[in-house]
């Protein structure tokens, strides 16, 4: 039994109008450079942890990670994984605003 195949049919006789006004693209990649965001993530998270917590030890206790991991985040060596990101976003109502302001100043 063969699976159905997709066939693309191109009609070059009918030109596409290029002057049609289009809605602006609203994707996140239009607003942020994904590579720059990834490269700057450790600095962003370090700034957040320093603003919210008094020490890497408090970060370790809150996020349930080792002291060394918290120290790496505090010193902008690495950024947290997605489950820590979700924990922060779900528990701190000001986190999104913090990151928005920080990214707004960098842009």
Secondary structure, DSSP 4 states (H G I P E B T S, - for coil): -PPP-------SSSPPPS-S--PPP--HHHHS-HHHHHHHHHHHHHHHHHHH-SSHHHHHHHHT--HHHHHHHHTTSS---HHHHHHHHHH-TTHHHHHHHHHHHH-
